[in-house]
């Protein structure tokens, strides 16, 4: 227990002095004055003591519990930087076989997609969209033809490719600890497990000794899938090592014909119900796993089926025989296919071509801004000609 004394002059404690007051023959007024004087002086002493104690607590040495309270900063790269992304910008279909809902915006906006978010200012968005229109309109005739839109789509797709290449450099450095420009499957596996919360040194030691890693079932399944992709990305001559270019194909299959084919095989495998390695419209529109619980969910599923059926019949099934082969799906998935880019250009123009002249005018693109940018513009027609 701590005993408080007068810190300024070393006088007796408050209880002792109070007792002396009681024994004093002084009058009531004198006694009250003494009481107030003693109380104020000891209150000051108490405040000083509390301040000293708090200062001592906050100034604990670095090796005490204060340092343990700090959250350690991980030096490992984020998990998403070393894992193949589920979504690939500029591809019509996701890895799981779902249609890419943002495809139109991705091939129209390229790296400018982030500028058109829900919180951005409409007037600024309109100005930006006008700037884009003037760039797409290569011959400056104030309208966009299918050829001009095709060229623009190819340019924006290349932007996504360049962005992926830049990100890949950082990702490759994260999994290439010795910096020799080649990554083994074991090196990648250690980094992946570390990103999932496992102890990196412990995992590396167990892998080196070929010991059981004791992983949960989900992590083990992900690893097996990644291993298949890893060896698919290993170009001839196969050496079970990936260089930076091969690692790019591992993360982004659209950068390699072989990996794009492998992605198509995975999609067909997941959707193909009779095992003939082809897709019928009924297989392609099969509802995803789950139970429809209410009318809203039923409407969403109905829209999902209609959209996929239309895409299957109008676009993917090139010869319209009711069957989609792997070759047809591969052509559909190829982001650098100029024929696909032209068809996409025509489709994008048709959506907004209100005057039916097979060209896209500025007023039309502003009116259908949500289709092209994902963002609605208010008062789109205001001063359009003056701004243009």
C-alpha positions, 0 to 999 in steps of 0.5 A, spaced: 500 500 500 502 506 498 502 512 503 501 519 501 505 524 504 506 532 503 510 532 496 512 539 497 514 540 504 514 533 507 509 534 512 505 529 516 499 526 512 492 528 512 489 524 517 495 526 522 494 533 521 486 533 521 487 529 528 491 535 530 486 540 528 480 537 532 485 537 538 486 545 537 482 550 541 482 554 535 475 557 534 470 554 528 472 559 523 480 558 524 479 551 524 475 551 517 480 555 514 486 550 516 481 545 514 481 548 507 488 549 507 490 542 508 485 539 503 487 544 497 495 542 499 493 535 499 489 535 493 495 538 489 499 532 492 494 527 490 494 530 482 502 530 482 502 523 484 497 520 479 500 524 473 507 521 475 504 514 475 500 515 469 507 517 466 511 511 468 505 507 465 506 510 458 513 510 458 514 502 459 520 500 456 520 497 449 521 490 452 515 490 456 508 489 455 507 495 451 511 493 445 507 486 445 500 490 444 503 493 438 500 489 431 506 486 427 507 489 420 507 483 416 512 483 410 509 478 406 505 480 400 498 480 400 495 474 398 491 476 392 498 478 389 500 471 389 494 468 387 491 467 380 485 472 380 478 470 380 476 476 375 480 478 369 479 485 366 477 485 359 475 477 358 468 476 357 467 470 362 470 469 369 474 463 371 468 460 374 464 460 368 459 466 369 459 472 364 463 478 366 458 483 368 463 489 367 466 487 360 463 493 356 465 498 361 472 495 362 473 495 354 471 502 353 474 505 359 480 501 360 485 503 366 480 509 367 474 505 370 476 507 377 474 514 375 467 512 374 465 510 381 458 511 384 461 517 388 464 521 383 461 528 381 456 527 375 459 533 371 466 531 372 464 524 369 460 527 363 466 532 362 471 525 362 466 521 357 466 527 352 474 527 352 473 519 351 468 520 345 473 525 342 479 520 342 474 514 340 472 519 334 479 518 330 476 522 324 473 527 328 467 527 324 463 527 331 460 520 330 463 513 332 463 508 327 464 500 328 471 500 326 473 506 330 470 503 336 473 496 334 480 500 334 478 503 341 476 496 344 483 493 342 487 499 345 483 499 352 484 491 352 492 492 351 491 497 357 489 491 361 494 487 359 500 492 361 497 493 367 497 486 369 504 485 366 506 491 371 502 488 377 506 481 375 513 484 376 511 485 384 508 479 385 514 475 382 518 478 386 514 476 392 515 469 391 522 469 388 526 470 395 533 469 392 532 473 386 534 468 381 529 469 376 526 462 377 521 460 382 520 453 384 513 450 386 515 449 393 518 456 393 511 458 391 507 453 396 511 456 402 509 463 400 502 461 399 501 458 405 504 464 409 499 468 406 494 464 409 497 465 416 501 459 416 508 460 419 513 461 413 519 458 416 516 452 419 512 450 412 519 451 409 522 446 413 517 441 413 516 441 405 524 441 405 523 434 409 517 432 405 513 432 412 506 432 412 503 439 412 497 437 416 493 442 412 485 443 412 481 440 406 479 447 403 487 449 403 489 442 400 484 443 395 486 450 393 493 447 393 492 442 388 488 446 383 494 451 383 499 446 382 495 443 376 495 451 373 503 451 375 505 446 371 500 448 365 504 454 365 511 451 365 512 452 357 517 447 354 522 445 355 518 443 362 523 444 368 518 445 373 520 452 374 517 458 372 520 465 370 517 471 370 513 471 363 511 464 365 508 466 372 504 472 368 501 466 364 500 462 371 496 469 374 493 471 368 491 466 363 489 471 357 496 472 356 498 465 354 494 461 348 496 455 352 493 457 359 487 460 355 485 453 353 486 450 360 482 455 363 476 453 357 477 446 359 476 448 366 470 452 365 467 446 360 469 441 365 465 444 371 459 446 366 459 439 362 453 434 365 454 428 360 462 428 359 462 429 352 467 436 353 461 440 349 456 445 352 449 445 350 444 451 351 441 447 357 448 445 360 450 453 359 444 456 363 444 451 368 442 455 375 448 455 380 448 451 386 443 454 391 436 454 393 431 459 390 428 462 397 423 468 395 420 471 389 426 476 388 431 471 388 427 467 383 427 473 378 434 474 379 435 467 377 430 468 371 434 474 369 441 470 369 438 464 365 435 469 360 442 473 359 446 466 358 441 463 353 442 470 349 449 470 350 450 462 348 445 463 342 447 469 339 455 470 340 458 464 343 455 458 338 458 461 332 455 456 327 449 456 331 448 448 331 446 448 338 453 446 341 459 450 343 465 446 342 472 448 346 474 451 340 468 456 340 469 458 347 476 459 346 475 464 340 469 467 345 474 468 351 480 470 347 481 478 348 485 479 343 481 477 337 479 482 332 473 479 330 470 479 337 472 486 338 468 488 331 462 484 334 463 487 340 463 494 337 457 493 333 453 491 339 455 497 343 453 501 338 447 498 337 445 499 344 445 506 344 444 508 336 437 511 337 437 514 330 439 507 327 445 510 323 450 505 325 454 510 328 454 513 335 453 520 337 455 524 343 448 525 345 447 518 345 453 516 349 451 521 354 444 518 354 447 511 355 452 513 360 450 507 365 451 502 359 458 505 357 461 507 364 457 504 369 455 511 372 449 515 370 449 522 368 444 527 370 442 533 365 446 529 360 444 534 354 445 540 357 450 544 353 452 538 350 454 542 343 458 547 347 462 543 351 463 538 345 
